[in-house]
């Protein structure tokens, strides 16, 4: 068994698109201005309702999506559902957002680098082109008892 850490980050184009979308909302009086550099999850969840209320076109943010994903919010939900599946079966030790909320970290195990790459490639956020990910293979050295059990 091999162990991997994934550092996933929103693509620059997505960050720019979200910031532009936020600015457009602010210009219409929808939210206070100046929200830059971070993507608060409550705002992401509210984007479809804000878009409908203000008549904004999300197409500027999202160009071409798979049929099962209609928005960034859908991709994020499917991303978490995807990770939860692997967490439930013990493949993922933990996952969560980075402090700046522009990406996240995942620690998981796989039989090979190729399997790890497939895991990343099938992540809905990566499939849609919203996120890029770096994979780092590592060896377990020492850990607390509750963590060590996962590495056995």
Secondary structure, 3 states (H helix, E strand, C coil): CEEEEEEEEECHHHHHHHHHHHHHHHHCCCCCCCCCCCCCHHHHHHHHHHHHHHCCCHHHCCCCCCCCCCCHHHHHHHHHHHHHHHHHCCCEEEEEECCCCCEEEEEEEECCHHHHHHHHHCCHHHHCCCEEEEEEEECCCCCCHHHHHHHC
